[in-house]
Amino acid sequence: MESTLVRTWAEIDLDALTHNYKKICEKIGKDVKFLGVVKADAYGHGAVVVAETLEKAGAAYLAVSSIDEAMELRLNGIKMPILILGHTPKEQVERLIKYDITQAVSCEAKALEYSAECEKLGKTLKIHIKVDTGMSRLGYICAGDYFSIGIGGMANACTLPGLDAEGIFTHFAVSDEEGEAAEEYTKKQFELFMRVINGVEEAVGRRFKIRHCANTGATYKYPETYLDMVRPGLLLYGYGEYAKKMGLEPVMSLKTNVSTVKIYPAGTAISYGGIYVTDKQTRMGVIPYGYADGFLRSLSNKCSLYTEEGSAEQRGKICMDMAMIDLTGKEKVDVGSEIEIFGKHNDIDAMAAIAGTIPYELTCAVSKRVPRVYIKNGEVIEKELMLRM
C-alpha cells in the first residue's frame, strides 16, 4: 500500500545492503557461508525486500525469530533456507516441514516434542541444535558439571526419529565489547562450543553440516570463529564502529519534512513540561515525527537532526506525532524542506549513544505508519506501508 501523505519515511538503500554483503563476504572468504539475519522485519528495514536482495546476492541462509516471520518470507516468494531462532509450538511442525523451514532446538523437551510430531506425520524436520555457552538465554546448558548431560541430550536429539540435525550453533554475549575481560569471555565461549561440537559429533558418529557462532563482533574481531557460516546483524546494515572501519554504509535513512515554522520571542516555553525556554527570538520548525513513529522520548532536548544548512537542535519534549527543531539562522529551511533524522549525514550511532541504547533499537522502533521506500541505482523501486486501509 502506498501512503498519500508525504510525512515521514524511511529510505532503504539496497545498493548499500548489497555493498555491505559483498564486503563482509570478502572478509570471511569464499568457503564460509553467509546467514542474513532478517528477524524483526529485518530490524525495521523490511524483511521481504531485504531477503530478496540477499537471495539474489548469493547468501546461503536467512534467520528469523518466529514461524510468522518465516511464513511472511515463504508466502512472498523467498526460496532460500530459513532458520527460526526462537520457539515454535509443536502444533506448527507440519507447517515447518511443508514450507521447508529449519527450526532451532534448544532443549531435550523440545527435541522430543518435535520428534513425536514428525513420527505422527511420517516426515522429517530439519533442525539446528542451540548451545548455551554463556549467553544464559536459550540453548542446551553444557558448562561445568552440565557438560556430559548436555552432550548426551544433544546427541540424543541428533538421533531422534524425524529430526535431521543439519547444524549446531551458539551465540556470543560480549564479542562486540572491548577489553581483556570481554575477549577472554568470548574465547571461553568459543572453546566450550568447540568441545561440545567434538563431543556430540563423536557420540553420533558424524559431522554437522553447518556449525555457526560468529555474530557482528566475532565476524569483525575473531576470524577463528567463522567455522562454516557467519551471521552478522548490525554489520550487514552498516551501523556501529566495525561497520565504519570496514567501509560499510548505513542502509536506512529516516527522513521527514518541516510542516510548520513559527517565530517565538525570548522566554517562550516549548512543548510539554516547558523543559526548553527560548533565550532569544527563535525560529522554530515543527516536524511530523514523534514517539509514535519511533522518535524515542528519551532523546527530548538532547539530539539534533540534519538540514540542508547543517544541524538543527531538537527542542522541548518529543510529542506523540511531532517534535520541534530550532531553525534560527537557517532561512533556507522552510515548510516542506527535507530533514534527515538519521542516515548518511546524521549518524545513528551518535543518536543511539545519546539515548543510551544501540542503533538496532532506533531502527526497530520505526513504526508501521512510516513508509519504507526502497531505492536501487538511485531510483525508487518499491514502496511499502504496513497500515491496513
C-alpha positions as CSV (number, residue, x, y, z in Angstrom):
1,M,0.0,0.0,0.0
2,E,1.2,3.5,-0.8
3,S,0.7,6.5,1.5
4,T,-1.0,9.5,0.1
5,L,0.7,11.8,2.7
6,V,4.3,13.0,2.4
7,R,5.1,12.9,6.1
8,T,7.9,10.8,7.5
9,W,9.6,7.9,5.6
10,A,12.5,5.5,5.7
11,E,14.7,5.2,2.7
12,I,16.2,1.7,2.4
13,D,19.3,1.8,0.2
14,L,19.5,-1.7,-1.4
15,D,22.8,-0.8,-3.1
16,A,24.3,-0.2,0.3
17,L,22.9,-3.5,1.5
18,T,24.5,-5.4,-1.4
19,H,27.7,-3.4,-0.9
20,N,27.9,-4.4,2.8
21,Y,27.1,-8.0,2.0
22,K,29.9,-8.2,-0.6
23,K,32.4,-6.5,1.7
24,I,31.7,-8.9,4.6
25,C,32.0,-11.9,2.2
26,E,35.4,-10.6,1.1
27,K,36.4,-10.6,4.8
28,I,35.1,-14.1,5.6
29,G,36.3,-15.8,2.4
30,K,34.6,-17.9,-0.2
31,D,34.5,-21.0,1.9
32,V,32.4,-19.6,4.6
33,K,28.6,-19.3,4.2
34,F,26.7,-16.1,5.0
35,L,23.4,-16.1,7.0
36,G,21.4,-12.9,6.8
37,V,19.5,-12.0,10.0
38,V,16.1,-10.6,9.0
39,K,14.2,-11.0,12.2
40,A,12.0,-8.1,13.5
41,D,11.2,-7.1,9.9
42,A,15.0,-7.1,9.1
43,Y,15.4,-4.7,12.1
44,G,12.9,-2.4,10.6
45,H,14.3,-2.3,7.1
46,G,11.7,-4.6,5.6
47,A,12.2,-8.3,5.7
48,V,10.8,-9.4,2.4
49,V,12.8,-6.9,0.2
50,V,16.0,-7.4,2.3
51,A,15.6,-11.2,1.9
52,E,15.0,-10.8,-1.8
53,T,18.2,-8.7,-2.1
54,L,20.3,-11.2,-0.1
55,E,18.9,-14.2,-2.0
56,K,19.9,-12.6,-5.3
57,A,23.3,-11.6,-3.9
58,G,24.0,-15.3,-3.0
59,A,23.5,-15.5,0.7
60,A,23.2,-19.1,2.0
61,Y,20.7,-18.8,4.8
62,L,18.2,-16.4,6.5
63,A,17.3,-16.2,10.2
64,V,14.1,-15.1,11.8
65,S,12.6,-15.2,15.3
66,S,9.3,-16.9,14.7
67,I,7.2,-19.0,12.3
68,D,5.1,-16.0,11.5
69,E,8.2,-14.2,10.3
70,A,9.3,-17.3,8.3
71,M,5.9,-17.6,6.7
72,E,5.9,-14.0,5.6
73,L,9.1,-14.7,3.6
74,R,7.9,-18.0,2.2
75,L,4.5,-16.6,1.1
76,N,6.3,-13.7,-0.6
77,G,8.4,-16.0,-2.8
78,I,11.6,-16.4,-0.8
79,K,13.0,-19.9,-1.6
80,M,16.3,-20.0,0.3
81,P,16.8,-21.8,3.6
82,I,15.3,-20.1,6.7
83,L,16.3,-20.8,10.3
84,I,13.9,-19.9,13.1
85,L,16.0,-18.9,16.1
86,G,13.1,-18.8,18.6
87,H,10.5,-21.2,19.9
88,T,7.9,-22.8,17.7
89,P,5.0,-24.7,19.2
90,K,4.8,-28.4,18.4
91,E,1.5,-27.9,16.7
92,Q,3.3,-26.0,14.0
93,V,5.7,-28.8,13.0
94,E,3.6,-29.7,10.0
95,R,3.9,-26.2,8.6
96,L,7.6,-26.1,9.3
97,I,8.0,-29.2,7.2
98,K,5.6,-28.2,4.5
99,Y,7.4,-24.9,3.9
100,D,10.9,-26.3,4.4
101,I,11.8,-24.2,7.4
102,T,14.6,-25.1,9.7
103,Q,13.9,-25.0,13.5
104,A,16.3,-24.3,16.3
105,V,16.1,-26.9,19.1
106,S,17.3,-25.5,22.5
107,C,16.5,-28.3,25.0
108,E,15.6,-32.0,25.2
109,A,11.9,-31.4,25.8
110,K,11.5,-29.6,22.5
111,A,13.5,-32.2,20.7
112,L,11.2,-34.9,22.0
113,E,8.1,-32.9,21.1
114,Y,9.2,-32.2,17.6
115,S,10.3,-35.8,17.1
116,A,6.9,-37.1,18.2
117,E,5.1,-34.8,15.8
118,C,7.3,-35.9,12.9
119,E,6.6,-39.5,13.7
120,K,2.9,-38.9,13.5
121,L,3.3,-37.2,10.2
122,G,5.8,-39.7,8.9
123,K,8.1,-36.8,7.8
124,T,11.4,-35.2,8.7
125,L,12.1,-31.8,10.2
126,K,15.4,-30.0,9.7
127,I,16.9,-28.6,12.9
128,H,19.9,-26.7,14.3
129,I,20.9,-27.5,17.8
130,K,21.3,-24.4,20.0
131,V,24.0,-24.5,22.6
132,D,24.2,-22.2,25.7
133,T,27.9,-21.4,26.1
134,G,27.5,-18.3,28.2
135,M,24.7,-16.1,26.8
136,S,22.4,-17.7,29.5
137,R,19.3,-17.4,27.4
138,L,18.3,-20.3,25.1
139,G,20.2,-23.5,24.4
140,Y,21.3,-26.7,26.0
141,I,23.3,-26.0,29.1
142,C,26.8,-27.5,28.8
143,A,29.2,-25.6,31.1
144,G,30.9,-27.2,34.1
145,D,29.1,-30.1,35.6
146,Y,26.4,-30.0,32.9
147,F,28.8,-30.9,30.1
148,S,28.2,-34.6,30.0
149,I,24.4,-34.2,30.4
150,G,24.4,-31.5,27.7
151,I,26.4,-33.7,25.3
152,G,24.0,-36.6,25.9
153,G,20.9,-34.5,25.3
154,M,22.2,-33.0,22.1
155,A,23.4,-36.4,20.8
156,N,20.0,-37.8,21.6
157,A,18.3,-35.0,19.6
158,C,20.5,-35.8,16.6
159,T,19.4,-39.4,16.6
160,L,15.7,-39.0,17.3
161,P,13.3,-40.2,14.6
162,G,12.1,-37.5,12.3
163,L,14.8,-35.0,13.1
164,D,17.6,-34.0,10.7
165,A,20.2,-32.2,12.7
166,E,21.8,-30.2,10.0
167,G,23.5,-27.7,12.2
168,I,24.7,-26.6,15.6
169,F,25.2,-23.0,16.9
170,T,25.7,-20.8,19.8
171,H,25.6,-17.0,20.5
172,F,28.3,-14.8,21.9
173,A,27.4,-12.4,24.7
174,V,30.2,-9.8,24.6
175,S,32.1,-10.3,21.3
176,D,31.3,-6.7,20.3
177,E,32.7,-5.3,23.5
178,E,36.3,-4.1,24.1
179,G,38.7,-5.1,26.8
180,E,40.5,-8.2,28.1
181,A,37.5,-9.5,30.1
182,A,35.2,-9.5,27.0
183,E,37.9,-11.1,24.9
184,E,38.5,-13.8,27.5
185,Y,34.8,-14.5,27.9
186,T,34.3,-14.8,24.1
187,K,37.2,-17.1,23.8
188,K,35.9,-19.3,26.6
189,Q,32.5,-19.4,24.9
190,F,34.1,-20.5,21.7
191,E,36.4,-23.1,23.3
192,L,33.4,-24.6,25.1
193,F,31.4,-24.6,21.8
194,M,34.2,-26.5,20.0
195,R,34.3,-29.0,22.9
196,V,30.6,-29.5,22.6
197,I,30.8,-30.0,18.8
198,N,33.5,-32.5,19.1
199,G,31.7,-34.4,21.9
200,V,28.4,-34.5,20.0
201,E,29.9,-35.5,16.7
202,E,31.9,-38.2,18.4
203,A,28.8,-39.5,20.1
204,V,26.7,-39.7,17.0
205,G,29.5,-40.6,14.6
206,R,29.0,-37.9,12.0
207,R,29.9,-34.2,11.4
208,F,27.4,-31.4,11.5
209,K,27.0,-29.8,8.0
210,I,26.8,-26.3,9.4
211,R,28.5,-25.0,12.6
212,H,28.0,-21.3,13.3
213,C,28.5,-18.8,16.1
214,A,30.0,-15.6,14.6
215,N,27.8,-12.6,15.2
216,T,28.8,-9.0,14.3
217,G,31.5,-8.6,16.9
218,A,33.0,-12.0,16.1
219,T,32.8,-11.6,12.4
220,Y,34.9,-8.4,12.7
221,K,37.3,-9.5,15.5
222,Y,37.5,-13.3,15.8
223,P,38.1,-15.0,12.4
224,E,38.8,-18.3,14.2
225,T,35.0,-18.4,15.0
226,Y,33.8,-18.3,11.4
227,L,33.6,-22.1,11.1
228,D,31.0,-23.0,8.3
229,M,28.8,-19.8,8.5
230,V,28.7,-16.3,10.0
231,R,25.5,-14.4,10.9
232,P,26.3,-10.7,11.4
233,G,23.4,-8.5,12.1
234,L,24.4,-4.9,12.9
235,L,27.3,-5.1,10.5
236,L,25.2,-6.1,7.5
237,Y,23.0,-3.0,7.9
238,G,26.0,-0.7,8.1
239,Y,25.9,0.5,11.8
240,G,28.4,0.5,14.6
241,E,32.1,1.2,14.8
242,Y,33.1,-2.0,13.0
243,A,31.0,-1.1,10.0
244,K,32.8,2.2,9.8
245,K,36.2,0.5,10.0
246,M,35.2,-1.8,7.1
247,G,33.8,1.0,4.9
248,L,30.2,-0.3,5.1
249,E,27.3,2.0,4.5
250,P,24.1,2.7,6.6
251,V,21.2,1.1,4.8
252,M,18.4,3.1,6.3
253,S,18.0,6.9,6.1
254,L,15.0,8.1,8.1
255,K,13.6,11.4,6.8
256,T,10.8,13.8,7.4
257,N,9.9,17.3,6.4
258,V,9.0,20.6,8.0
259,S,5.3,21.0,8.4
260,T,5.1,24.4,10.2
261,V,7.5,27.3,11.0
262,K,6.8,29.8,13.8
263,I,8.7,32.7,15.3
264,Y,8.7,32.9,19.1
265,P,10.0,35.7,21.4
266,A,12.5,35.1,24.2
267,G,11.0,33.5,27.2
268,T,8.7,31.1,25.3
269,A,8.3,27.6,26.8
270,I,8.3,24.9,24.1
271,S,6.2,21.7,24.2
272,Y,5.0,19.7,27.2
273,G,6.5,20.5,30.6
274,G,8.4,23.6,29.3
275,I,11.8,21.9,29.7
276,Y,13.1,24.3,27.0
277,V,12.6,28.0,27.1
278,T,13.8,30.3,24.3
279,D,16.6,32.6,25.3
280,K,16.1,34.9,22.2
281,Q,13.8,35.3,19.3
282,T,13.7,31.8,17.9
283,R,12.6,30.4,14.5
284,M,11.0,27.0,15.4
285,G,10.1,24.3,13.0
286,V,7.6,21.5,13.6
287,I,8.2,18.1,12.1
288,P,5.7,15.3,11.8
289,Y,7.9,12.8,13.6
290,G,7.2,11.8,17.2
291,Y,7.5,8.9,19.6
292,A,4.6,7.0,17.9
293,D,6.8,7.0,14.8
294,G,9.9,5.8,16.7
295,F,11.4,9.0,18.0
296,L,12.4,7.9,21.5
297,R,11.1,10.4,24.1
298,S,14.4,9.9,26.0
299,L,16.0,12.0,23.2
300,S,14.0,15.0,24.1
301,N,16.0,18.2,24.0
302,K,19.3,16.3,23.6
303,C,19.7,15.4,19.9
304,S,20.0,17.2,16.6
305,L,18.7,16.5,13.1
306,Y,20.2,17.3,9.7
307,T,19.0,20.0,7.4
308,E,20.5,21.4,4.1
309,E,22.0,24.2,6.3
310,G,23.5,21.9,8.9
311,S,22.4,20.5,12.2
312,A,19.2,21.7,13.9
313,E,18.8,21.1,17.6
314,Q,15.6,19.3,18.7
315,R,13.9,21.5,21.3
316,G,11.4,20.6,24.1
317,K,9.8,17.3,24.8
318,I,9.1,15.0,21.8
319,C,5.4,14.5,21.3
320,M,3.5,11.5,20.1
321,D,3.1,12.7,16.5
322,M,5.6,15.6,16.2
323,A,8.7,17.3,17.5
324,M,10.2,20.8,17.3
325,I,13.6,21.8,15.9
326,D,15.4,25.1,16.1
327,L,15.7,26.7,12.7
328,T,17.1,30.0,13.9
329,G,19.5,31.3,11.2
330,K,18.5,28.6,8.7
331,E,16.3,30.7,6.4
332,K,16.5,28.3,3.5
333,V,14.9,25.6,5.7
334,D,11.2,26.2,5.4
335,V,7.9,24.4,5.2
336,G,8.3,21.3,3.0
337,S,12.1,21.2,3.5
338,E,13.6,17.7,3.9
339,I,15.1,16.7,7.3
340,E,17.3,13.7,7.9
341,I,16.6,12.2,11.3
342,F,19.4,9.7,10.9
343,G,21.2,8.2,7.9
344,K,24.2,9.1,5.8
345,H,24.5,12.7,7.1
346,N,23.3,12.2,10.7
347,D,25.0,9.3,12.5
348,I,22.6,6.8,14.0
349,D,25.4,5.6,16.3
350,A,25.7,9.1,17.9
351,M,21.9,9.3,18.4
352,A,21.8,5.9,19.9
353,A,24.6,6.8,22.3
354,I,22.7,9.9,23.5
355,A,19.6,7.7,24.1
356,G,21.8,5.1,26.0
357,T,20.9,2.4,23.6
358,I,22.0,0.7,20.4
359,P,21.2,1.5,16.7
360,Y,19.0,-1.6,16.5
361,E,16.5,-0.1,18.9
362,L,16.2,3.0,16.8
363,T,15.7,1.2,13.5
364,C,13.3,-1.4,15.1
365,A,11.4,1.5,16.7
366,V,10.4,3.0,13.4
367,S,6.7,2.3,13.4
368,K,4.4,0.7,10.8
369,R,2.9,4.1,9.9
370,V,6.3,5.2,8.5
371,P,6.5,4.0,4.8
372,R,9.6,2.2,3.7
373,V,10.9,3.4,0.3
374,Y,13.3,1.0,-1.4
375,I,16.0,2.5,-3.6
376,K,18.2,0.8,-6.1
377,N,20.6,2.5,-8.5
378,G,19.3,5.8,-7.2
379,E,15.7,5.2,-8.1
380,V,12.7,4.1,-6.1
381,I,11.8,0.6,-7.0
382,E,9.2,-0.2,-4.3
383,K,7.2,1.4,-1.5
384,E,5.7,-0.3,1.5
385,L,3.3,0.9,4.2
386,M,2.2,-1.6,6.8
387,L,-1.0,0.1,7.8
388,R,-4.3,-1.7,6.9
389,M,-6.6,0.5,4.9
